[in-house]
Amino acid sequence: MKTTVSIDEKLISDVLKETGIKSKREAVEQSLRHLLSLTRQKRIKPEEIKKSRGKLNWS
């Protein structure tokens, strides 16, 4: 989907420089995915996290 948005030039420039991302499009897409992931994580209830205690394999 093609959309036109206004983005602060310094912000997008800093993002590209700090992350090494080569295109504005990729930076925006990664940012949106990250925001969505964080929003979904916030929905996880503390009791659900406690239920998984000792059951996760971190290796």
N, C-alpha and C positions, 0 to 999 in steps of 0.2 A: 504494500500500500504506500502510495506516495503522499507525503504530508509536508507542508512548509511550516517551520517553527522559527521563532527568534530566540537565539541562545547568546548569552553574554560571551563576547569574543575572548576575553581574558580567561574565563572559566574553561571554555572548550580548548583553548590553547594550552592551559596548564594541565588539563586532563590528558591531552595528546602527548605532551612532553613527559609527564610523570609516569604514564603507563606504557608508553611505547606503542600505543595503538596508532595505526597509520591513517585511519579515516574518521571523519566526524560521524558518519553513519554507524560505523562499528562502535564508536564510543557511546553514542546514544542508545544503541541496541543493548550493549552490555550494561549500561546504567539502568535501563528499564528492567532487564532481567534481574539485576541485583536488587533493585527496589521491590520487585515482586517477590523474590525469595525472602527478603527481610520481613515483608508484610505477612507472608505465610508463616514464617517462624514465630512471629508474635502471637499467632492464633493458637499455638500449642499450649495447652494448659499445664501448669506446674505439676499437677497430679499425674499427668501422662508421662512427664519426664521422670518422675520418681518411680513409676512402674517399671521403667526400662533399666533402672539402676542394677549394675552387675550383669546385664544381659548383652551389652554392646561389646563387639570385638574391635579394638582400636588398632590392630596390627594389619 
